[in-house]
Amino acid sequence: MIFGLTVKSVFLLKTHTSSEMKTLGPLAKEGKINQDASVRDSQSAIINAPVEKVWQILSDISNWFKWNDEIKSIAIDKVEVGANFTWTVGNNTIKSTIRQIKEKEMISWTGNTMGIKVIHVWKLEADGNQTIVTTEESMQGFFTLFFSHQKLHSSLLNWLDRLRETAEE
């Protein structure tokens, strides 16, 4: 027994999760999260800065740690579709792959940490001298049992708050 589950239950859960993983890359490429994931959230904000400025900050992945204090380190060679990057948020190291870039409109990636599979999508919409920013994330895998929706909700709001503060400087 592991956390009240039999070894057979854990194996079936892992098998089911493995088959679902094949759909994450294509979903992210389309700018979608996994609506069937056990943990997911979406948040939006209006930022008083032009879309060009918001895009420049958001797409400069190697410098995320400068404006988002949750990020401890990040390593990426080039920001392009298919690029891999590794980053540390709190005590978790995440291995991610950029799945889609539409300049000044969207960037998405998939990631994996501790057996949790993630899709993260950012969408930007110009509205005069303001930008409407939407960020969405889905998480799936056995260990999401220990990651609450509220924690993801708070994390997305923190990302948006930090992005807003940086862009509106």
C-alpha positions as CSV (number, residue, x, y, z in Angstrom):
1,M,0.0,0.0,0.0
2,I,1.2,3.5,-0.9
3,F,-0.9,6.4,0.4
4,G,-3.9,4.0,0.7
5,L,-3.5,2.7,-2.9
6,T,-2.4,-0.8,-3.8
7,V,0.6,-1.3,-6.1
8,K,-1.8,-2.3,-8.8
9,S,-3.7,1.0,-8.5
10,V,-0.5,3.0,-8.7
11,F,0.6,1.0,-11.8
12,L,-2.8,1.6,-13.5
13,L,-2.6,5.3,-12.6
14,K,0.9,5.5,-14.1
15,T,-0.2,3.7,-17.2
16,H,-3.2,6.0,-17.7
17,T,-1.0,9.1,-17.1
18,S,1.6,7.9,-19.6
19,S,-1.0,7.6,-22.4
20,E,-2.3,11.1,-21.6
21,M,1.2,12.6,-21.9
22,K,1.3,12.1,-25.6
23,T,-1.4,14.8,-26.0
24,L,0.3,17.5,-24.0
25,G,2.7,18.8,-26.7
26,P,0.0,19.2,-29.3
27,L,-2.4,20.9,-26.8
28,A,0.3,23.4,-25.8
29,K,1.1,24.1,-29.4
30,E,-2.5,25.0,-29.9
31,G,-2.4,27.3,-26.9
32,K,-4.6,25.0,-24.8
33,I,-4.2,23.4,-21.4
34,N,-5.5,20.0,-20.5
35,Q,-9.1,20.6,-19.3
36,D,-9.2,17.0,-18.0
37,A,-6.1,17.5,-15.7
38,S,-6.7,17.1,-12.0
39,V,-5.3,20.6,-11.2
40,R,-5.9,23.6,-13.5
41,D,-6.5,27.3,-13.4
42,S,-6.7,30.4,-15.6
43,Q,-6.2,34.0,-14.6
44,S,-6.2,37.3,-16.5
45,A,-5.1,40.9,-15.8
46,I,-5.0,44.2,-17.5
47,I,-1.5,45.6,-17.6
48,N,-1.0,49.4,-18.3
49,A,1.7,48.9,-20.8
50,P,1.8,48.3,-24.5
51,V,1.8,44.6,-25.7
52,E,5.4,45.1,-27.1
53,K,6.8,45.8,-23.7
54,V,4.9,43.0,-22.0
55,W,6.0,40.6,-24.7
56,Q,9.6,41.6,-24.3
57,I,9.6,40.9,-20.6
58,L,7.6,37.6,-20.8
59,S,9.6,36.2,-23.8
60,D,12.9,36.9,-22.1
61,I,12.9,33.6,-20.3
62,S,16.5,33.7,-19.1
63,N,15.6,36.8,-17.0
64,W,12.3,35.7,-15.5
65,F,14.1,35.3,-12.1
66,K,14.7,39.1,-12.1
67,W,11.0,40.0,-11.9
68,N,9.5,36.8,-10.4
69,D,10.9,36.1,-7.0
70,E,9.5,32.5,-7.0
71,I,12.1,31.6,-9.7
72,K,15.5,30.8,-8.2
73,S,17.4,29.9,-11.4
74,I,16.8,29.3,-15.1
75,A,18.9,27.9,-17.9
76,I,17.9,28.3,-21.6
77,D,20.1,28.7,-24.7
78,K,17.6,30.2,-27.1
79,V,13.9,31.1,-27.0
80,E,12.4,29.2,-29.9
81,V,9.9,26.5,-30.5
82,G,11.3,23.1,-29.4
83,A,13.9,24.7,-27.0
84,N,14.4,23.0,-23.7
85,F,14.9,24.9,-20.5
86,T,15.5,24.0,-16.9
87,W,14.4,26.2,-14.0
88,T,14.0,26.1,-10.3
89,V,10.8,27.3,-8.5
90,G,11.1,27.0,-4.8
91,N,12.7,23.6,-4.2
92,N,11.4,22.1,-7.5
93,T,13.5,21.8,-10.6
94,I,11.3,21.8,-13.8
95,K,12.4,20.6,-17.2
96,S,10.4,22.4,-19.9
97,T,10.0,22.6,-23.6
98,I,8.7,25.6,-25.5
99,R,5.8,24.3,-27.7
100,Q,4.6,27.5,-29.4
101,I,5.6,31.1,-29.9
102,K,3.3,33.7,-31.6
103,E,5.1,37.0,-31.2
104,K,3.2,39.4,-29.0
105,E,0.3,36.9,-28.8
106,M,1.2,33.7,-27.1
107,I,3.9,31.5,-25.6
108,S,3.4,28.0,-24.3
109,W,5.5,25.2,-22.8
110,T,5.2,21.8,-21.3
111,G,7.1,20.8,-18.2
112,N,7.8,17.9,-15.9
113,T,8.8,17.9,-12.2
114,M,8.6,15.0,-9.8
115,G,6.3,13.1,-12.1
116,I,3.9,16.0,-12.5
117,K,3.2,16.9,-16.1
118,V,2.4,20.6,-16.8
119,I,1.1,22.7,-19.7
120,H,1.5,26.5,-19.2
121,V,0.1,29.0,-21.7
122,W,0.4,32.8,-21.8
123,K,-1.8,34.9,-24.1
124,L,-1.5,38.6,-24.8
125,E,-4.1,40.9,-26.4
126,A,-3.3,44.5,-27.3
127,D,-5.9,47.0,-26.1
128,G,-4.7,50.4,-27.0
129,N,-1.8,51.2,-24.6
130,Q,-2.8,48.3,-22.4
131,T,-2.4,44.6,-22.6
132,I,-4.8,41.9,-21.5
133,V,-2.8,39.0,-20.3
134,T,-4.2,35.5,-19.6
135,T,-2.1,32.8,-18.1
136,E,-3.4,29.2,-17.8
137,E,-1.8,26.0,-16.4
138,S,-2.9,22.4,-16.1
139,M,-1.1,19.8,-14.0
140,Q,-1.5,16.0,-14.0
141,G,0.1,13.0,-12.4
142,F,0.0,11.1,-9.2
143,F,1.8,13.8,-7.1
144,T,-0.8,16.4,-7.9
145,L,-2.7,14.8,-5.0
146,F,-0.3,16.9,-2.8
147,F,-0.6,20.1,-4.9
148,S,-3.8,22.1,-4.4
149,H,-5.8,24.1,-6.9
150,Q,-5.4,27.1,-4.5
151,K,-1.6,26.9,-4.6
152,L,-1.7,27.0,-8.4
153,H,-4.2,29.8,-8.3
154,S,-1.9,31.8,-6.0
155,S,1.1,31.1,-8.2
156,L,-0.6,32.4,-11.4
157,L,-1.8,35.5,-9.6
158,N,1.8,36.1,-8.4
159,W,3.1,35.7,-11.9
160,L,0.6,38.3,-13.2
161,D,1.3,40.7,-10.3
162,R,5.1,40.5,-10.8
163,L,4.7,40.9,-14.6
164,R,2.4,43.9,-14.1
165,E,4.8,45.6,-11.7
166,T,7.7,45.1,-14.1
167,A,5.9,46.2,-17.2
168,E,4.3,49.3,-15.6
169,E,7.6,50.6,-14.2
